Amino acid sequence: MIYKLKIKLLSDTTFGRGDGVAGLVDQEVEHDIYGLPYLRGRTLKGLLSEECDNLINVLPDENQRNYWMSIACNLFGIPGSKLETIAAMHVGDAYLPDDLRQAVAYEVDNQQLTNQDILYSLTTIRRQTAINHENGVAEKGSLRSFRVVIRKLEFQAELLFENQPNEAMLSLLSVGTLALRRLGSGRNRGRGHVCCSLHDADEKNITQQYLELFGKVLETI
């Protein structure tokens, strides 16, 4: 069973890959062989799991917390899981729309464009420095540059289930999806503001539907 998580960038975002390019940027974005930025599914899954845990921990009732934590464990799995405790959901990498990727691949494969052309068209470079709070002067040697994916682009990740997820799983996933509002490197410094939504295999937005169900379930626990 396949569901989809759609991510719209509301601000410039860095899908950091942990290294830079000498003489150009201190932090490069994750991108494929065609120069197309993407976000790794493993990272996305971790962010979703973190948001769900944060929401569960603020529930006022212990029974509610225990119930939803068991749902979260089934959905995301448990670290060091055995076969019986493996995650019900596999999160794929978040890519740009398929038609754009196919068009870009055609142009690059036919040498009409290079992967660097593509990367530069979808990203830009930002710079920042640390400021000394006592004198308001930039700290020596603190200038850093990083590539960002430009705002308003939309990404999509497939959420794969071997079996049909139950309504509780989809409810928790919807809540976590809405709570995920920042991602990528620098998300605590103004970058990576996003809007996420959950869709079924037919592209129908089901976020609000299961958000309402989450509230109804809470009332019954």
C-alpha positions as CSV (number, residue, x, y, z in Angstrom):
1,M,0.0,0.0,0.0
2,I,1.4,3.4,-1.0
3,Y,0.7,6.8,0.6
4,K,2.5,10.0,-0.3
5,L,3.9,12.8,1.8
6,K,4.0,16.1,-0.1
7,I,6.4,18.9,1.1
8,K,6.2,22.5,-0.1
9,L,9.2,24.7,0.7
10,L,8.0,28.0,2.3
11,S,11.6,29.2,2.7
12,D,15.0,28.4,1.4
13,T,16.1,25.0,2.7
14,T,19.3,23.0,3.0
15,F,19.0,19.2,2.6
16,G,22.5,18.9,4.0
17,R,24.7,16.0,3.1
18,G,27.4,16.7,5.7
19,D,30.2,18.1,3.5
20,G,31.0,21.0,1.3
21,V,32.8,21.8,-2.0
22,A,36.3,23.2,-1.6
23,G,36.4,26.9,-2.6
24,L,32.7,27.1,-3.1
25,V,30.5,26.2,-0.2
26,D,31.0,24.8,3.3
27,Q,27.8,22.9,3.2
28,E,26.4,21.3,0.0
29,V,22.8,20.1,-0.5
30,E,22.0,16.5,-1.2
31,H,21.5,16.0,-4.9
32,D,21.4,13.1,-7.5
33,I,23.5,12.6,-10.6
34,Y,21.3,15.0,-12.6
35,G,21.8,17.8,-10.0
36,L,18.3,17.5,-8.6
37,P,18.0,18.1,-4.9
38,Y,16.3,15.5,-2.7
39,L,15.8,14.6,1.0
40,R,16.7,11.2,2.2
41,G,13.9,9.0,3.4
42,R,15.7,8.0,6.5
43,T,16.1,11.6,7.5
44,L,12.4,12.3,6.8
45,K,11.3,9.3,8.8
46,G,13.3,10.5,11.7
47,L,11.8,13.9,11.6
48,L,8.3,12.5,11.4
49,S,8.9,10.2,14.3
50,E,10.4,13.0,16.4
51,E,7.3,15.2,15.8
52,C,5.0,12.4,16.7
53,D,6.9,11.7,19.9
54,N,6.8,15.4,20.9
55,L,3.0,15.4,20.4
56,I,2.5,12.2,22.4
57,N,4.6,13.5,25.3
58,V,2.4,16.5,25.8
59,L,-0.9,14.6,26.0
60,P,-2.4,15.1,29.5
61,D,-3.5,11.5,30.2
62,E,-1.1,8.6,30.7
63,N,-3.5,6.1,29.1
64,Q,-3.6,8.3,26.0
65,R,0.2,8.6,25.9
66,N,0.7,4.8,26.3
67,Y,-1.9,4.1,23.6
68,W,-0.4,6.5,21.0
69,M,3.2,5.5,21.9
70,S,2.3,1.9,21.0
71,I,0.9,3.1,17.7
72,A,4.1,5.1,17.0
73,C,6.2,2.1,17.7
74,N,4.2,0.0,15.2
75,L,4.4,2.8,12.7
76,F,8.1,3.8,12.9
77,G,9.6,0.7,14.5
78,I,11.9,0.5,17.5
79,P,15.7,1.0,17.3
80,G,17.4,-2.3,17.0
81,S,14.1,-3.9,16.0
82,K,13.7,-7.6,15.5
83,L,11.3,-9.0,12.8
84,E,8.3,-8.7,15.1
85,T,9.0,-5.1,16.0
86,I,10.1,-3.7,12.6
87,A,8.4,-0.6,11.3
88,A,5.1,-0.9,9.4
89,M,6.1,2.0,7.2
90,H,9.0,2.5,4.9
91,V,9.7,6.2,3.9
92,G,11.2,6.8,0.5
93,D,13.4,9.7,-0.5
94,A,11.5,13.0,-1.2
95,Y,12.0,14.0,-4.8
96,L,10.8,16.8,-7.1
97,P,7.8,15.9,-9.4
98,D,8.3,12.9,-11.7
99,D,7.6,14.8,-14.9
100,L,10.3,17.4,-14.1
101,R,12.8,14.7,-13.2
102,Q,12.2,12.9,-16.4
103,A,12.6,16.1,-18.5
104,V,15.8,16.9,-16.7
105,A,17.2,13.4,-17.2
106,Y,16.5,13.6,-20.9
107,E,18.2,16.9,-21.3
108,V,21.3,15.9,-19.3
109,D,21.6,12.5,-20.9
110,N,21.5,14.2,-24.3
111,Q,24.1,16.7,-23.2
112,Q,21.8,19.7,-23.7
113,L,22.3,20.6,-20.1
114,T,24.7,19.6,-17.4
115,N,24.0,18.5,-13.8
116,Q,25.6,21.7,-12.6
117,D,23.2,23.7,-14.8
118,I,20.3,22.0,-13.1
119,L,21.7,22.3,-9.6
120,Y,22.4,26.1,-10.0
121,S,18.9,26.6,-11.4
122,L,17.2,25.1,-8.3
123,T,19.5,26.3,-5.6
124,T,21.5,29.4,-4.5
125,I,24.3,30.1,-2.1
126,R,23.7,31.9,1.2
127,R,26.4,33.2,3.6
128,Q,26.3,33.9,7.3
129,T,28.7,34.9,10.0
130,A,28.7,34.8,13.8
131,I,28.3,38.2,15.6
132,N,30.0,39.0,18.8
133,H,27.2,40.1,21.1
134,E,29.4,42.4,23.1
135,N,30.7,44.6,20.4
136,G,28.3,43.7,17.5
137,V,31.3,42.8,15.2
138,A,31.6,39.7,13.1
139,E,33.7,37.0,14.7
140,K,37.0,36.5,12.8
141,G,36.9,33.4,10.7
142,S,33.2,32.7,11.2
143,L,32.0,33.3,7.7
144,R,30.3,30.2,6.3
145,S,28.6,29.6,3.0
146,F,25.9,27.0,2.3
147,R,23.8,26.0,-0.6
148,V,20.0,26.2,-0.2
149,V,17.1,24.8,-2.3
150,I,15.0,27.8,-3.3
151,R,11.6,28.3,-1.8
152,K,8.2,27.3,-3.4
153,L,9.6,24.0,-4.8
154,E,7.5,20.9,-4.0
155,F,8.8,17.5,-3.1
156,Q,7.1,14.1,-2.7
157,A,8.0,11.0,-0.8
158,E,6.3,7.6,-1.0
159,L,5.2,6.0,2.3
160,L,5.2,2.2,1.7
161,F,3.2,-0.2,3.8
162,E,3.3,-4.0,3.3
163,N,-0.2,-4.2,4.9
164,Q,-3.0,-1.7,4.9
165,P,-2.3,0.7,7.9
166,N,-5.2,1.0,10.4
167,E,-6.9,4.3,11.1
168,A,-5.0,5.0,14.3
169,M,-1.7,4.8,12.3
170,L,-2.9,7.1,9.7
171,S,-4.3,9.5,12.3
172,L,-1.0,9.7,14.1
173,L,0.8,10.1,10.8
174,S,-1.4,13.0,9.8
175,V,-0.8,14.8,13.1
176,G,3.0,14.3,12.7
177,T,2.8,15.5,9.1
178,L,1.1,18.7,10.1
179,A,3.5,19.2,12.9
180,L,6.5,18.9,10.6
181,R,7.1,22.5,9.8
182,R,10.9,22.8,9.6
183,L,13.5,20.4,8.2
184,G,17.0,20.4,6.9
185,S,20.2,22.0,8.2
186,G,19.6,25.4,9.7
187,R,16.0,24.7,10.5
188,N,16.5,26.4,13.9
189,R,18.0,29.5,12.2
190,G,15.2,30.5,9.9
191,R,15.7,28.0,7.0
192,G,13.7,25.0,6.1
193,H,10.1,26.3,6.8
194,V,7.8,23.8,5.1
195,C,4.1,22.8,4.7
196,C,3.4,19.1,4.6
197,S,0.4,17.1,3.7
198,L,-0.6,13.4,3.6
199,H,-2.1,11.9,0.4
200,D,-3.5,8.5,-0.6
201,A,-2.5,6.6,-3.7
202,D,-5.1,8.5,-5.7
203,E,-3.5,11.9,-4.8
204,K,-6.4,12.8,-2.5
205,N,-5.3,14.9,0.5
206,I,-6.4,13.0,3.6
207,T,-4.6,15.0,6.2
208,Q,-7.6,16.8,7.6
209,Q,-9.8,13.7,7.5
210,Y,-7.4,11.7,9.8
211,L,-6.6,14.8,11.9
212,E,-10.3,14.9,12.9
213,L,-10.2,11.2,13.6
214,F,-7.2,11.6,15.9
215,G,-9.3,14.0,18.0
216,K,-12.2,11.6,18.2
217,V,-10.0,8.7,19.2
218,L,-8.6,10.9,22.0
219,E,-12.1,11.4,23.4
220,T,-12.6,7.7,23.7
221,I,-9.4,6.8,25.5
